[in-house]
Amino acid sequence: MIDIPDTGKGTSVIRLTPARCNIFAVTRNERTILVDTGISFDRSRVELALERKKLIPEAVILTHTHFDHAGNAAWLQREYGAEVVVQEAENEMLAAGDMPIPRGTYPFTRGLVNIGRKMQPAFRYDPCVADHVFTDRFDLNRFGINGFVIHTPGHSPGGSTLIIDDTVAIAGDSVIGTMPGSPFPPFADDVSVLMETWKKIIDTGCRTILPGHGKPVSMEEMILEYNKRK
């Protein structure tokens, strides 16, 4: 169970269901968007969770297009009419259903990447043509949500972070909640760019950061790690 603090401004953010990545449902005034989608094996879980919670997503916002985050985007678009939003640097990868595995940031994850890249065809997913492609910022008010999406690269070229009620940041794999003692991600294409992204997220002033995997990270934890690495 992931305990997500209330924004206090009328928006509900919940983890929709246990999956290969955190899939978040953001709801305000009975309107809902999803953040990320899991892999194809998660599809039945996602469908059941939406049915149980009586949610119909108007949109899917992708924090990035790795297979474990974008694997059900095409299905959600087709089945629910959800409009898919992606940052322009990963638009073509989403349309191809294929995106390279990022580099490892620790010695042991560098070894995992070498193995994973040999299995790249196994990480392909259903291609999806995005409904909205943005460059720097995308406003979520069109879906009834008080917030916006910003471009936060580093983990991947088109990484994106949602800012909800100026209180909660949904950061995808730019931040991690599974590494003991550190929210720094074990995989990233460009660490120097990722550090710039961290500064951008810190500057939002959000109290809580929701990562692509694991538990929420506090702003205090993120600032402490950033100061160690900058």
TAVEN-V857833 format. One record per helix or strand. SS is the DSSP state (a for helix, b for strand). FROM is the first residue (numbers start at 1). TO is the last residue. If there is no record, write none. Layout:
# TAVEN-V857833
ss=<SS:SS>
from=<FROM:FROM>
to=<TO:TO>
This chain:
# TAVEN-V857833
ss=<b:b:b:a:b:a:a:b:a:b:a:a:b:b:a:b:b:b:b:b:a:b:b:b:a>
from=<12:23:31:40:57:67:73:83:88:104:107:120:132:137:141:147:160:168:177:187:191:208:214:217:219>
to=<17:28:35:53:61:70:80:87:96:104:117:123:134:139:143:151:164:172:177:187:203:211:214:218:229>
